[in-house]
């Protein structure tokens, strides 16, 4: 909840709007608490006309895909 509240209002649903939220959390045994590792919101994919063959555009913006991409980034930073 704190991680979501910390996000800027841009892109978050307002009033009667809604969106899908996905996240990946880790449990810390030492502190006996959960830590948000990655969070994503979204429900869309780009249409074929907007897709890029160069890999410089995120084609799938579904919440679970974005949360996974963020998690993979964290893992890559950890092993680098």
CORURNOR-V31394 format. One record per pair of residues at least 24 apart in sequence whose C-alpha atoms are under 10 Angstrom apart, sorted by the first residue. I is the first residue (numbers start at 1). J is the second residue. D is the distance in whole Angstrom. If there is no record, write none. Layout:
# CORURNOR-V31394
I|J|D / I|J|D
This chain:
# CORURNOR-V31394
1|36|9 / 2|36|9 / 3|35|9 / 3|36|7 / 3|37|10 / 3|38|9 / 3|39|8 / 4|36|10 / 4|39|8 / 4|40|9 / 4|41|10 / 7|39|10 / 11|41|8 / 11|42|9 / 12|41|8 / 12|42|9 / 13|41|10 / 18|42|10 / 19|43|7 / 19|62|10 / 19|63|9 / 20|62|8 / 20|63|6 / 20|64|9 / 21|62|9 / 21|63|6 / 21|64|8 / 21|66|10 / 21|67|9 / 22|62|9 / 22|63|5 / 22|64|5 / 22|65|9 / 22|66|8 / 22|67|6 / 22|68|9 / 23|63|8 / 23|64|7 / 23|65|10 / 23|66|9 / 23|67|5 / 23|68|8 / 23|70|9 / 23|71|9 / 24|64|9 / 24|67|7 / 24|68|8 / 24|70|9 / 24|71|7 / 25|71|9 / 36|71|10 / 37|67|9 / 37|68|10 / 37|70|8 / 37|71|6 / 37|74|8 / 37|75|10 / 38|64|10 / 38|66|8 / 38|67|5 / 38|68|7 / 38|69|8 / 38|70|5 / 38|71|5 / 38|72|9 / 38|73|9 / 38|74|8 / 39|63|8 / 39|64|8 / 39|65|10 / 39|66|7 / 39|67|5 / 39|68|8 / 39|69|10 / 39|70|7 / 39|71|8 / 40|64|7 / 40|65|8 / 40|66|5 / 40|67|5 / 40|68|8 / 40|69|9 / 40|70|8 / 41|65|9 / 41|66|7 / 41|67|8 / 42|66|8 / 42|67|10
